[in-house]
Amino acid sequence: MAGVGFLMILINALGYLLGWQTDFTPLWIIGLVFVVIGMKWVSKN
């Protein structure tokens, strides 16, 4: 889950850096939530 979240944040960053004309802000927020949840799952194991 953390990996999927990281990919979502990476897509958002690439969109910003490469000047893509789409808004990936919701993708960034969901990705951040996935990273946090995924890291909590990893720390429990």
PyMOL CGO cylinders between C-alpha atoms (Angstrom):
from pymol import cmd
from pymol.cgo import CYLINDER

trace = [
    CYLINDER, 0.00, 0.00, 0.00, 2.90, 2.32, 0.74, 0.3, 1, 1, 1, 1, 1, 1,
    CYLINDER, 2.90, 2.32, 0.74, 4.33, 1.56, -2.71, 0.3, 1, 1, 1, 1, 1, 1,
    CYLINDER, 4.33, 1.56, -2.71, 1.09, 2.48, -4.45, 0.3, 1, 1, 1, 1, 1, 1,
    CYLINDER, 1.09, 2.48, -4.45, 0.92, 5.71, -2.48, 0.3, 1, 1, 1, 1, 1, 1,
    CYLINDER, 0.92, 5.71, -2.48, 4.51, 6.53, -3.42, 0.3, 1, 1, 1, 1, 1, 1,
    CYLINDER, 4.51, 6.53, -3.42, 3.68, 5.99, -7.11, 0.3, 1, 1, 1, 1, 1, 1,
    CYLINDER, 3.68, 5.99, -7.11, 0.70, 8.33, -6.84, 0.3, 1, 1, 1, 1, 1, 1,
    CYLINDER, 0.70, 8.33, -6.84, 2.87, 11.04, -5.28, 0.3, 1, 1, 1, 1, 1, 1,
    CYLINDER, 2.87, 11.04, -5.28, 5.51, 10.44, -7.96, 0.3, 1, 1, 1, 1, 1, 1,
    CYLINDER, 5.51, 10.44, -7.96, 2.93, 10.90, -10.74, 0.3, 1, 1, 1, 1, 1, 1,
    CYLINDER, 2.93, 10.90, -10.74, 1.87, 14.17, -9.14, 0.3, 1, 1, 1, 1, 1, 1,
    CYLINDER, 1.87, 14.17, -9.14, 5.46, 15.37, -8.95, 0.3, 1, 1, 1, 1, 1, 1,
    CYLINDER, 5.46, 15.37, -8.95, 6.18, 14.40, -12.56, 0.3, 1, 1, 1, 1, 1, 1,
    CYLINDER, 6.18, 14.40, -12.56, 3.03, 16.19, -13.69, 0.3, 1, 1, 1, 1, 1, 1,
    CYLINDER, 3.03, 16.19, -13.69, 4.22, 19.34, -11.99, 0.3, 1, 1, 1, 1, 1, 1,
    CYLINDER, 4.22, 19.34, -11.99, 7.81, 19.11, -13.22, 0.3, 1, 1, 1, 1, 1, 1,
    CYLINDER, 7.81, 19.11, -13.22, 6.96, 18.18, -16.80, 0.3, 1, 1, 1, 1, 1, 1,
    CYLINDER, 6.96, 18.18, -16.80, 4.18, 20.74, -17.13, 0.3, 1, 1, 1, 1, 1, 1,
    CYLINDER, 4.18, 20.74, -17.13, 1.32, 18.34, -17.75, 0.3, 1, 1, 1, 1, 1, 1,
    CYLINDER, 1.32, 18.34, -17.75, -1.93, 20.30, -18.02, 0.3, 1, 1, 1, 1, 1, 1,
    CYLINDER, -1.93, 20.30, -18.02, -3.89, 18.14, -15.56, 0.3, 1, 1, 1, 1, 1, 1,
    CYLINDER, -3.89, 18.14, -15.56, -4.57, 18.59, -11.86, 0.3, 1, 1, 1, 1, 1, 1,
    CYLINDER, -4.57, 18.59, -11.86, -3.23, 15.69, -9.79, 0.3, 1, 1, 1, 1, 1, 1,
    CYLINDER, -3.23, 15.69, -9.79, -3.92, 17.23, -6.37, 0.3, 1, 1, 1, 1, 1, 1,
    CYLINDER, -3.92, 17.23, -6.37, -6.49, 14.57, -5.34, 0.3, 1, 1, 1, 1, 1, 1,
    CYLINDER, -6.49, 14.57, -5.34, -4.02, 11.90, -6.43, 0.3, 1, 1, 1, 1, 1, 1,
    CYLINDER, -4.02, 11.90, -6.43, -1.36, 13.46, -4.18, 0.3, 1, 1, 1, 1, 1, 1,
    CYLINDER, -1.36, 13.46, -4.18, -3.68, 13.51, -1.18, 0.3, 1, 1, 1, 1, 1, 1,
    CYLINDER, -3.68, 13.51, -1.18, -4.80, 9.91, -1.64, 0.3, 1, 1, 1, 1, 1, 1,
    CYLINDER, -4.80, 9.91, -1.64, -1.19, 8.85, -2.22, 0.3, 1, 1, 1, 1, 1, 1,
    CYLINDER, -1.19, 8.85, -2.22, -0.10, 10.50, 1.00, 0.3, 1, 1, 1, 1, 1, 1,
    CYLINDER, -0.10, 10.50, 1.00, -2.85, 8.71, 2.93, 0.3, 1, 1, 1, 1, 1, 1,
    CYLINDER, -2.85, 8.71, 2.93, -1.82, 5.38, 1.38, 0.3, 1, 1, 1, 1, 1, 1,
    CYLINDER, -1.82, 5.38, 1.38, 1.82, 5.93, 2.34, 0.3, 1, 1, 1, 1, 1, 1,
    CYLINDER, 1.82, 5.93, 2.34, 0.90, 6.72, 5.95, 0.3, 1, 1, 1, 1, 1, 1,
    CYLINDER, 0.90, 6.72, 5.95, -1.41, 3.72, 6.27, 0.3, 1, 1, 1, 1, 1, 1,
    CYLINDER, -1.41, 3.72, 6.27, 1.10, 1.42, 4.56, 0.3, 1, 1, 1, 1, 1, 1,
    CYLINDER, 1.10, 1.42, 4.56, 3.91, 2.53, 6.84, 0.3, 1, 1, 1, 1, 1, 1,
    CYLINDER, 3.91, 2.53, 6.84, 1.75, 1.89, 9.91, 0.3, 1, 1, 1, 1, 1, 1,
    CYLINDER, 1.75, 1.89, 9.91, 1.05, -1.64, 8.66, 0.3, 1, 1, 1, 1, 1, 1,
    CYLINDER, 1.05, -1.64, 8.66, 4.78, -2.23, 8.14, 0.3, 1, 1, 1, 1, 1, 1,
    CYLINDER, 4.78, -2.23, 8.14, 5.67, -0.97, 11.62, 0.3, 1, 1, 1, 1, 1, 1,
    CYLINDER, 5.67, -0.97, 11.62, 3.14, -3.35, 13.24, 0.3, 1, 1, 1, 1, 1, 1,
    CYLINDER, 3.14, -3.35, 13.24, 4.82, -6.41, 11.70, 0.3, 1, 1, 1, 1, 1, 1,
]
cmd.load_cgo(trace, "trace")
